Amino acid sequence: MENAVLQFLLNDPVGAFLSATPIVKFNLIVMVLFGVIFFYQIVFFFIGIVKGEYRYPKAKTLHHYAYFIAAHNEEAVIANLVRSIKQQDYPQELIDVFVVADACTDETARAAREAGAIVYERNDLARKGKSWVMDYGFERILREYPGVHEGFFIFDADNLISPEYTRIMNDAFDQGYMAATSYRNSKNFGSSWISAAYATAFLREARFLNNARMICGTSCAVSGSGYLISAKIVEGMRGWQFHSLTEDIQFSTFCAVHGVRIAYAPAEFFDEQPVTFAASWKQRMRWTKGFYQVFFTYGGRLVKTLFTRRHFAAYDMLMTVAPGNLITLISILANGAFLVVGLLSHGFLATDAELESCFESIIMTLFTLYQTYFVLGLLTTVFEYKHIHCPQRWRIVLNLFTFPIFMFTYIPLIVAALFLKVDWVPTPHSLALTLDDVVGEAS
């Protein structure tokens, strides 16, 4: 296999391909396909390194915003988020904080009110999920505060935001963007190898995907929370019309199809990550199922947009929602099946050289994936080190080796999510930290 690949890459690719055995041809096709479709992300990575963070000119106008927070049994964390909003380096008369306490059985509503939020209580057990909470809350805000707010910030109850967050996002909004996402950091990098891996993935997404997209002049993608949408979009929809398991990615894909450019601004907020593998599996199962929903709903429209309007954002989102790891899985399964069948045939269906090639291909695929994720984790850690707030330095080093393992677990996830029924289930949050607690951990 190695000789065929080297010949393919360096000497005579056509001759190597034509003379190769079927399984080697298959492996070469998979290798080239995977490299071609995701090569742009390598380019993005280098752009993120060379160009640094995207910056905006200072806004000419201070706009009026509403912070929208969906909360389900978040008594432990909701007040700290509201207080971090109330402590913004931005005129408080231009900020309103709305919390929708959704089917809560604790004191979330009381804690939010005492912290200074306007609280709506919702008890619709038939329509569960953040998207329905957003639809309910937006409808009430538009009805009770008509024409007041120019944009809506979307946050989860466990988040915290830096003091300059609103000001930086306002700089982006003042440039005329209808939506903008921000820099997603983590409250609990050091809690476990799971939370450290999540944190690394989100740091990479901010600096080396969304930041690079912004520099290149294409559209970004919102993710979970920490994003801003124009009131014109909400008013046009009369609420919120994205109800898949991943309403954020559905909204991003909708924007890519309709030519709405989502901006990125280096405004930092902090998110609480799952600590256990079981909690992570459940959350990422919902994400993966939601990606399938978006892919099957918008895949055709993304392809059409790509060819008719030639918007790179459509291709980017197609690669984001498409189950790319299926290519890796298919490669491993194909080589594994050929190896097993060949061994059972005792040389009748496959030669020793072909069997050796299959085994080498499986090992090389896994090694290359591990190596790729290791490099991504290493470079993200090096260039974003100042954003990692973790008192255990050994955890940061260990994460370089466990991050690829965490990313490997997406491979069985894409299979399980394809066949299993997945419902929206809230992720519990209990890490009652203030912004000073999080940032202070680094010192």
C-alpha positions in Angstrom: 0.0 0.0 0.0 2.7 2.4 0.9 4.6 1.8 -2.3 1.4 2.3 -4.4 0.6 5.6 -2.5 4.1 6.9 -3.0 4.1 6.0 -6.7 0.7 7.6 -7.0 1.8 10.8 -5.3 5.4 11.2 -6.7 5.9 9.3 -9.9 3.2 8.2 -12.3 -0.3 8.6 -10.8 -2.2 7.3 -13.8 0.0 4.3 -14.2 0.0 3.5 -10.5 -3.8 3.7 -10.4 -4.4 1.5 -13.5 -2.0 -1.2 -12.3 -3.3 -1.2 -8.8 -5.6 -3.9 -7.4 -9.2 -3.0 -6.8 -8.8 -2.5 -3.0 -5.8 -0.2 -3.6 -7.7 1.8 -6.2 -10.5 2.2 -3.6 -8.1 3.4 -1.0 -6.5 5.9 -3.4 -9.9 7.3 -4.4 -10.9 7.7 -0.7 -7.6 9.3 0.2 -7.8 11.8 -2.7 -11.5 12.5 -2.2 -11.0 13.2 1.5 -8.0 15.4 0.9 -9.7 17.5 -1.8 -13.0 18.2 -0.1 -11.4 19.3 3.2 -8.3 21.0 1.9 -9.8 24.4 2.4 -9.9 23.8 6.2 -6.1 23.5 6.1 -5.9 26.8 4.2 -8.2 28.3 6.9 -5.9 27.1 9.6 -2.9 28.8 8.1 -4.8 32.0 7.5 -5.9 32.0 11.2 -2.2 31.7 12.2 -0.8 34.2 9.8 -3.5 36.9 9.9 -4.4 36.8 13.6 -7.7 37.9 14.9 -10.1 39.9 12.7 -10.8 43.4 14.0 -13.5 46.0 13.3 -13.4 49.8 13.3 -15.1 51.3 16.3 -18.9 51.5 15.9 -20.4 54.9 15.2 -23.7 54.0 16.8 -24.5 52.2 20.1 -27.4 49.9 19.3 -30.1 48.6 21.6 -30.0 44.9 22.3 -31.9 42.2 24.1 -30.1 39.3 25.7 -32.2 36.1 25.3 -31.6 33.2 27.6 -33.4 29.9 27.6 -33.2 28.1 30.9 -34.4 24.8 32.3 -33.6 24.1 35.9 -30.6 26.4 35.9 -30.9 27.8 39.4 -27.2 27.2 40.1 -25.8 29.2 37.2 -28.4 31.6 35.8 -27.7 34.5 38.2 -24.0 34.6 37.3 -24.7 35.0 33.6 -27.3 37.8 34.2 -24.7 39.6 36.5 -22.0 39.3 33.8 -24.4 41.0 31.4 -25.2 43.7 33.9 -21.5 44.4 34.2 -20.9 45.0 30.5 -18.7 47.9 29.4 -21.8 49.2 27.5 -24.6 51.6 28.4 -27.1 49.5 30.5 -30.0 51.5 29.3 -29.3 49.9 25.9 -29.4 46.3 27.2 -32.4 44.3 28.3 -32.0 40.7 29.7 -34.8 38.2 29.1 -34.9 34.8 30.6 -37.5 32.1 29.7 -37.7 29.7 32.5 -38.9 26.6 30.7 -40.8 24.0 32.7 -38.6 24.6 35.7 -39.1 22.7 38.9 -36.5 24.7 40.8 -35.9 28.4 41.6 -34.5 29.5 38.2 -37.1 32.2 37.7 -36.6 33.7 41.1 -32.8 33.7 40.8 -33.0 35.3 37.4 -35.4 38.0 38.6 -33.3 38.8 41.7 -30.2 39.2 39.4 -32.1 41.7 37.3 -33.6 39.9 34.4 -37.1 40.1 32.9 -38.5 36.6 33.3 -41.1 34.7 31.3 -42.2 31.3 32.6 -43.2 28.6 30.1 -44.7 25.2 30.8 -45.3 23.6 27.4 -44.3 20.0 27.8 -45.5 19.0 24.3 -43.0 21.1 22.5 -39.6 20.6 24.2 -36.3 22.1 23.1 -34.5 25.4 23.0 -35.9 26.3 19.6 -39.5 26.3 20.9 -38.4 28.3 23.9 -36.9 30.9 21.5 -40.0 30.9 19.4 -42.2 31.6 22.5 -39.8 34.2 24.0 -39.3 36.1 20.7 -43.1 36.3 20.2 -43.6 37.8 23.6 -40.8 40.3 23.3 -41.9 41.5 19.9 -45.4 41.9 21.2 -44.6 43.5 24.5 -41.6 45.6 23.4 -42.4 46.4 19.7 -39.6 48.1 17.8 -37.4 48.5 20.9 -34.5 46.1 20.2 -32.3 46.2 17.1 -30.7 42.8 17.8 -31.0 39.7 20.0 -28.1 38.0 21.7 -28.7 34.2 22.2 -27.1 32.6 25.3 -27.5 29.5 27.4 -27.9 29.8 31.1 -24.5 28.3 32.0 -22.6 30.9 30.0 -20.6 33.9 31.2 -19.5 36.8 29.1 -16.5 39.1 29.2 -17.0 42.8 30.1 -16.2 44.0 26.6 -18.4 41.4 24.9 -21.3 43.7 23.9 -19.0 46.5 22.7 -17.1 44.2 20.4 -20.2 42.6 19.0 -21.7 46.1 18.5 -18.7 47.0 16.4 -19.6 44.1 14.0 -23.3 44.8 14.1 -22.7 48.4 13.2 -21.1 47.3 10.0 -24.5 46.1 8.8 -24.3 42.4 9.4 -27.6 40.6 10.0 -26.0 38.0 12.2 -22.7 37.5 14.0 -21.0 34.8 16.1 -18.3 35.2 18.7 -15.4 33.5 20.5 -16.5 30.5 22.4 -14.3 29.6 25.4 -14.9 27.2 28.3 -15.4 27.6 32.0 -14.1 24.1 32.9 -11.2 23.1 30.7 -9.5 21.3 33.6 -12.5 19.3 34.9 -11.8 16.2 32.8 -10.3 15.0 29.6 -13.8 15.3 28.1 -14.2 19.0 29.0 -10.6 19.7 27.8 -11.4 18.2 24.4 -14.6 20.2 24.0 -12.7 23.3 24.9 -10.0 22.7 22.4 -12.5 22.0 19.6 -14.3 25.3 20.3 -11.1 27.3 20.5 -10.2 25.9 17.1 -13.6 26.6 15.7 -13.4 30.3 16.8 -9.8 31.1 15.7 -9.2 28.8 12.8 -12.7 28.4 11.2 -14.9 31.4 11.9 -12.1 33.9 12.2 -10.5 32.6 9.0 -13.9 32.6 7.2 -14.3 36.3 8.2 -10.8 37.2 6.9 -11.6 35.4 3.6 -14.9 37.3 3.2 -17.2 34.3 3.4 -19.9 33.5 5.9 -19.4 32.0 9.4 -21.6 29.6 11.4 -23.3 30.1 14.7 -22.9 27.4 17.3 -25.0 26.7 20.3 -24.9 30.1 22.0 -23.0 33.3 21.9 -24.4 34.8 18.8 -26.3 37.9 17.6 -29.1 38.1 15.2 -30.8 41.2 13.8 -34.3 42.0 15.0 -35.3 42.3 11.4 -34.7 38.5 11.0 -36.8 37.7 14.1 -39.5 40.1 13.1 -39.6 38.7 9.6 -40.1 35.2 11.0 -42.5 36.4 13.7 -40.5 34.4 16.2 -38.1 31.5 15.5 -38.8 29.0 12.7 -35.8 26.5 13.1 -36.9 23.5 15.0 -34.4 20.7 14.3 -32.3 19.2 17.0 -29.5 21.7 16.1 -31.4 24.9 15.4 -28.1 26.9 15.3 -26.7 24.9 12.4 -30.1 25.0 10.7 -30.1 28.8 10.9 -26.5 28.9 9.6 -27.4 26.7 6.7 -30.5 28.8 6.0 -28.3 31.9 5.8 -25.8 30.2 3.5 -28.7 29.2 1.1 -30.2 32.7 1.1 -27.0 34.7 0.9 -27.1 36.1 4.4 -23.5 36.5 5.6 -22.9 35.7 9.3 -20.0 37.7 10.7 -17.5 36.7 13.4 -16.2 39.0 16.1 -13.5 38.2 18.8 -15.9 38.8 21.7 -15.2 36.2 24.3 -17.8 34.2 26.3 -17.5 31.1 28.4 -19.4 27.8 28.2 -19.7 24.9 30.6 -18.7 21.6 29.0 -19.8 18.1 29.9 -17.4 16.2 32.2 -18.3 12.6 31.7 -18.2 10.5 28.5 -21.9 9.5 29.0 -23.1 13.1 29.1 -20.9 14.0 26.2 -22.2 11.0 24.2 -25.8 12.0 24.8 -25.2 15.6 23.8 -23.1 14.8 20.7 -25.7 12.2 19.7 -28.3 15.0 19.5 -25.9 17.2 17.6 -25.1 14.5 15.1 -28.7 13.6 14.6 -29.4 17.3 14.1 -26.7 17.5 11.5 -28.4 14.7 9.6 -31.7 16.5 9.8 -30.2 19.7 8.3 -28.2 17.7 5.7 -31.2 15.9 4.4 -33.3 19.1 4.5 -30.9 21.6 3.0 -28.3 19.4 1.2 -29.9 19.7 -2.2 -30.4 23.5 -1.8 -26.8 24.0 -0.7 -25.6 22.2 -3.9 -28.0 24.3 -6.0 -26.8 27.5 -4.4 -23.2 26.5 -4.9 -23.6 26.0 -8.7 -26.1 28.8 -9.4 -24.7 31.6 -7.1 -21.2 30.2 -6.7 -21.2 31.1 -3.0 -18.3 29.4 -1.2 -20.4 29.6 2.1 -22.8 27.0 0.6 -19.9 24.5 0.0 -18.5 25.2 3.4 -21.8 24.5 5.1 -22.3 21.4 3.0 -19.0 20.1 4.3 -20.0 21.1 7.8 -23.3 19.3 7.9 -22.4 16.3 5.7 -21.2 13.3 7.6 -17.6 13.5 6.5 -16.4 10.9 9.0 -18.5 8.4 7.0 -15.8 8.4 4.4 -13.3 7.3 7.0 -15.7 4.7 8.4 -16.5 3.3 4.9 -12.8 3.0 4.2 -12.1 1.1 7.4 -15.1 -1.2 6.9 -14.3 -1.9 3.3 -10.7 -2.8 4.0 -11.7 -4.8 7.1 -14.3 -6.7 5.2 -11.9 -7.4 2.3 -9.3 -8.6 4.9 -11.7 -11.0 6.6 -13.1 -12.4 3.4 -9.6 -12.8 2.0 -8.4 -14.6 5.0 -11.3 -16.9 5.1 -10.8 -17.8 1.4 -7.3 -18.9 2.1 -5.8 -17.0 -0.9 -8.6 -17.7 -3.4 -10.2 -14.2 -3.3 -7.2 -12.2 -2.3 -3.4 -12.5 -2.5 -1.1 -12.1 0.5 0.0 -8.7 -0.9 -3.6 -7.5 -1.1 -4.3 -8.7 2.5 -1.2 -6.9 3.7 -2.3 -3.8 1.8 -5.7 -3.8 3.5 -4.2 -4.2 6.9 -1.7 -1.4 6.2 -4.5 0.8 5.0 -6.5 0.4 8.2 -3.5 1.1 10.3 -2.4 4.1 8.2 -6.0 5.6 8.2 -6.1 5.4 12.0 -2.6 6.7 12.4 -3.1 9.6 10.0 -6.4 10.6 11.7 -4.7 10.5 15.1 -1.7 12.5 13.8 -4.0 15.1 12.2 -6.1 15.6 15.3 -2.9 15.8 17.4 -1.4 18.5 15.2 -4.7 20.4 15.3 -4.8 20.2 19.1 -1.2 21.2 19.4 -1.4 24.2 17.2 -4.7 25.3 18.8 -3.1 25.0 22.2 0.0 26.9 21.2 -1.7 29.8 19.5 -4.7 30.1 21.9 -2.8 29.3 25.1 -3.7 32.7 26.6 -7.3 31.7 26.4 -6.9 28.4 28.2 -7.8 28.9 31.9 -6.7 25.7 33.7 -4.6 25.5 36.9 -3.5 22.0 36.1 -0.7 22.4 33.5 -0.5 18.6 33.2 -4.1 18.6 32.0 -3.2 20.9 29.1 -0.3 18.6 28.0 -2.4 15.4 28.5 -5.1 16.9 26.4 -2.8 16.9 23.4 -2.9 13.1 23.4 -6.5 12.5 24.5 -8.0 15.1 22.2 -7.6 12.8 19.1 -9.2 10.0 21.0 -12.2 12.2 21.8 -12.5 13.1 18.1 -12.3 9.4 17.1 -15.5 8.8 19.1 -17.4 10.7 16.4 -17.0 7.7 14.1 -19.4 5.4 16.0 -21.6 8.4 16.7 -22.4 9.0 13.1 -23.5 5.4 12.7 -25.6 5.3 15.9 -27.3 8.6 15.1 -28.2 7.5 11.7 -30.4 4.6 13.0 -31.4 5.6 16.6 -34.3 7.8 17.6 -32.9 10.9 19.3 -35.0 13.3 21.4 -34.0 16.7 22.8 -32.7 16.3 26.4 -31.4 19.2 28.4 -27.8 19.1 29.5 -27.5 19.7 33.3 -25.3 22.5 34.5 -24.1 23.0 38.1 -20.7 24.8 37.9 -21.6 28.0 39.7 -18.6 30.1 38.8 -18.2 33.8 38.3 -16.1 35.3 35.5 -13.4 36.2 38.1 -13.4 32.5 39.2 -12.8 31.3 35.6 -10.3 33.9 34.5 -8.5 33.8 37.8 -7.8 30.1 37.5 -5.0 30.9 35.1 -3.0 32.8 37.7 
